[in-house]
């Protein structure tokens, strides 16, 4: 009986040792030669992919990197540093959430891209990520490196101003930017905005809010908004 238990534990540990992956494209699984693989370090939490949240992309795999399987194409990934640190020899604990970074890259079938950042050596360096987060996307085969853009701080300005924590609808799959999905998107007509009872003040906070909302829009929604703004 003991030998069977040891064998079962060994099989379990071997399974856990395998690199996990999450399929984020629709349909049946494809061989890795036909897909784009995105490797995400365990310290990074994904806020959105192409403007939509994907909880599956943040599945917990312990200290292992996450491997996201995507269709080849262009992507915009918003992610931030999230890690815990022991304080006073483990007597207390602090969770650090860094500033959001915006990764833009385009990958081909069979390629692997990796989200990277400067690894902090201590709690103080990790806290610095709350204001500045040096990060980049890298093609593991060619070494091509694309610096990430600075996103917003992790405290939602929009939520603070409007008193809400609503987020975009959860998506089950993701398509590359500019891809035509089935059924073809018809676009959402923009209606005239009702007369506002109060106007947002002209300030840095208002500008940050608008930038945050713009970053969450899909390319189709951005084009529709620009057409409406020109009317």
C-alpha positions as CSV (number, residue, x, y, z in Angstrom):
1,X,0.0,0.0,0.0
2,X,2.8,2.4,0.9
3,X,4.5,1.8,-2.5
4,X,1.3,2.6,-4.3
5,X,1.0,5.8,-2.3
6,X,4.6,6.8,-3.2
7,X,4.0,6.0,-6.8
8,X,0.8,8.1,-6.9
9,X,2.6,11.0,-5.3
10,X,5.5,10.7,-7.8
11,X,3.0,10.9,-10.7
12,X,1.3,13.9,-9.1
13,X,4.5,15.7,-8.7
14,X,5.6,14.9,-12.2
15,X,2.3,16.3,-13.6
16,X,2.7,19.5,-11.5
17,X,6.2,19.9,-12.8
18,X,5.0,20.2,-16.4
19,X,4.7,23.7,-17.7
20,X,0.9,24.6,-17.6
21,X,-0.8,26.2,-20.5
22,X,-4.1,27.9,-21.1
23,X,-5.9,27.9,-24.5
24,X,-7.3,31.3,-25.3
25,X,-8.5,30.7,-28.8
26,X,-11.7,29.1,-29.8
27,X,-12.0,25.6,-31.3
28,X,-10.0,22.4,-30.9
29,X,-6.4,22.5,-29.6
30,X,-3.8,23.0,-32.3
31,X,-0.1,21.9,-32.3
32,X,2.3,24.5,-31.0
33,X,3.7,24.9,-34.6
34,X,0.4,26.5,-35.6
35,X,-0.2,28.8,-32.6
36,X,1.5,31.7,-30.8
37,X,2.7,31.0,-27.3
38,X,2.9,33.8,-24.7
39,X,4.9,33.1,-21.6
40,X,3.8,35.1,-18.5
41,X,6.0,35.0,-15.4
42,X,4.1,34.0,-12.2
43,X,4.7,37.5,-10.7
44,X,2.6,39.2,-13.4
45,X,-1.2,39.4,-13.4
46,X,-3.0,40.1,-16.7
47,X,-5.5,42.8,-16.5
48,X,-6.7,42.5,-20.1
49,X,-5.9,41.1,-23.5
50,X,-7.0,43.2,-26.5
51,X,-9.2,45.2,-24.1
52,X,-11.0,42.3,-22.5
53,X,-10.3,40.6,-19.1
54,X,-9.6,36.8,-19.2
55,X,-9.6,35.2,-15.8
56,X,-8.2,32.0,-17.3
57,X,-5.0,33.8,-18.1
58,X,-4.5,34.3,-14.4
59,X,-5.0,30.7,-13.3
60,X,-2.8,29.9,-10.3
61,X,0.1,27.6,-11.2
62,X,2.2,28.3,-8.1
63,X,5.7,29.6,-9.0
64,X,5.5,28.3,-12.6
65,X,5.3,30.6,-15.6
66,X,2.0,30.6,-17.4
67,X,1.9,29.6,-21.1
68,X,-1.0,31.2,-23.0
69,X,-1.8,29.7,-26.4
70,X,-3.1,32.2,-28.9
71,X,-3.9,32.6,-32.5
72,X,-1.0,34.2,-34.5
73,X,-1.4,37.9,-34.9
74,X,-1.1,41.2,-33.0
75,X,-2.0,41.6,-29.4
76,X,-2.1,44.3,-26.7
77,X,-1.7,42.9,-23.2
78,X,-2.1,44.9,-20.0
79,X,-0.4,43.4,-17.0
80,X,1.1,44.4,-13.7
81,X,3.5,43.1,-11.1
82,X,1.9,41.4,-8.1
83,X,3.9,39.6,-5.4
84,X,4.0,39.2,-1.7
85,X,7.0,39.9,0.6
86,X,7.6,38.8,4.2
87,X,8.4,41.5,6.7
88,X,10.3,41.2,10.0
89,X,11.2,37.6,9.4
90,X,7.8,36.6,8.3
91,X,5.9,38.3,11.2
92,X,3.9,40.3,8.7
93,X,3.3,40.3,4.9
94,X,3.0,43.0,2.2
95,X,1.4,42.5,-1.2
96,X,2.9,44.8,-3.8
97,X,0.9,45.7,-6.9
98,X,2.8,47.6,-9.6
99,X,1.8,50.1,-12.2
100,X,0.2,48.5,-15.3
101,X,2.4,48.0,-18.3
102,X,1.0,47.8,-21.8
103,X,2.7,45.2,-24.0
104,X,2.2,45.4,-27.8
105,X,3.6,42.7,-30.0
106,X,2.8,40.6,-33.1
107,X,3.7,37.0,-33.2
108,X,3.7,34.3,-36.0
109,X,2.7,30.7,-35.8
110,X,5.3,28.6,-33.9
111,X,6.8,31.7,-32.1
112,X,7.1,32.2,-28.4
113,X,6.9,35.6,-26.9
114,X,7.6,36.3,-23.2
115,X,6.6,39.2,-21.0
116,X,9.6,40.4,-19.0
117,X,10.5,43.0,-16.4
118,X,13.4,44.1,-14.2
119,X,13.3,41.7,-11.3
120,X,13.3,43.5,-7.9
121,X,15.9,42.4,-5.4
122,X,14.0,43.6,-2.3
123,X,10.7,45.1,-1.1
124,X,11.9,48.6,-1.7
125,X,12.6,48.0,-5.4
126,X,9.2,46.2,-5.8
127,X,7.4,49.2,-4.2
128,X,9.0,51.4,-6.9
129,X,6.9,49.5,-9.5
130,X,3.9,51.4,-8.2
131,X,5.1,54.5,-10.0
132,X,7.4,53.1,-12.7
133,X,7.4,49.6,-14.1
134,X,10.2,48.8,-16.6
135,X,8.9,45.9,-18.7
136,X,9.1,44.6,-22.3
137,X,7.9,41.8,-24.6
138,X,10.6,39.5,-26.1
139,X,10.6,37.1,-28.9
140,X,12.5,34.1,-27.4
141,X,13.7,32.9,-30.8
142,X,14.9,36.1,-32.5
143,X,15.6,38.1,-29.3
144,X,13.5,41.0,-30.6
145,X,12.5,43.2,-27.7
146,X,9.6,45.7,-27.6
147,X,9.5,48.0,-24.6
148,X,6.1,48.2,-22.9
149,X,4.2,51.5,-22.6
150,X,3.4,52.9,-19.2
151,X,-0.2,52.2,-18.2
152,X,-2.3,53.5,-15.3
153,X,-1.7,53.0,-11.6
154,X,-3.5,50.0,-10.2
155,X,-6.1,52.1,-8.3
156,X,-8.8,52.8,-10.9
157,X,-9.3,56.5,-11.2
158,X,-12.7,55.8,-12.9
159,X,-13.9,53.7,-10.0
160,X,-12.8,56.3,-7.5
161,X,-14.6,59.1,-9.3
162,X,-17.8,57.2,-10.1
163,X,-17.9,55.0,-7.0
164,X,-18.1,51.7,-9.0
165,X,-15.8,48.8,-9.6
166,X,-17.5,47.4,-12.8
167,X,-15.2,46.0,-15.4
168,X,-15.6,44.9,-19.0
169,X,-17.5,41.6,-19.6
170,X,-15.5,38.4,-19.1
171,X,-14.3,36.9,-22.4
172,X,-13.9,33.1,-23.0
173,X,-11.5,33.5,-26.0
174,X,-9.5,36.1,-27.7
175,X,-8.8,37.0,-31.3
176,X,-5.9,38.9,-32.7
177,X,-6.3,42.7,-33.2
178,X,-8.1,43.4,-36.4
179,X,-9.3,39.8,-36.9
180,X,-12.8,39.3,-38.3
181,X,-14.8,37.2,-35.9
182,X,-17.9,35.1,-36.8
183,X,-20.6,36.4,-36.9
184,X,-19.0,39.6,-38.3
185,X,-19.3,42.4,-36.0
186,X,-21.9,45.0,-37.1
187,X,-20.8,47.7,-34.7
188,X,-22.8,49.3,-32.0
189,X,-24.4,52.5,-33.0
190,X,-23.5,55.4,-30.9
191,X,-26.4,57.4,-29.6
192,X,-26.4,61.0,-28.7
193,X,-25.3,61.4,-25.1
194,X,-28.0,62.7,-22.7
195,X,-27.6,66.1,-21.3
196,X,-25.2,65.8,-18.5
197,X,-26.2,67.0,-15.0
198,X,-22.6,67.6,-14.1
199,X,-19.4,68.0,-16.1
200,X,-16.1,66.3,-15.3
201,X,-13.5,68.9,-14.3
202,X,-10.6,69.6,-16.6
203,X,-7.7,68.0,-14.6
204,X,-5.0,65.4,-14.7
205,X,-7.4,62.9,-13.1
206,X,-10.0,63.4,-15.9
207,X,-7.3,63.0,-18.5
208,X,-6.1,59.8,-16.9
209,X,-9.7,58.5,-16.7
210,X,-10.2,59.1,-20.4
211,X,-6.8,57.4,-21.3
212,X,-7.8,54.4,-19.2
213,X,-11.1,54.0,-21.0
214,X,-9.4,54.4,-24.4
215,X,-6.9,51.7,-23.6
216,X,-9.8,49.3,-22.8
217,X,-11.5,49.9,-26.2
218,X,-11.2,47.5,-29.1
219,X,-10.0,48.9,-32.5
220,X,-13.5,48.7,-33.8
221,X,-14.9,50.6,-30.8
222,X,-12.1,53.3,-31.2
223,X,-13.0,53.7,-34.9
224,X,-16.7,54.1,-34.0
225,X,-15.9,56.6,-31.3
226,X,-13.8,58.7,-33.7
227,X,-16.5,58.7,-36.3
228,X,-19.0,59.9,-33.7
229,X,-16.6,62.6,-32.4
230,X,-16.3,64.0,-35.9
231,X,-20.0,64.4,-36.3
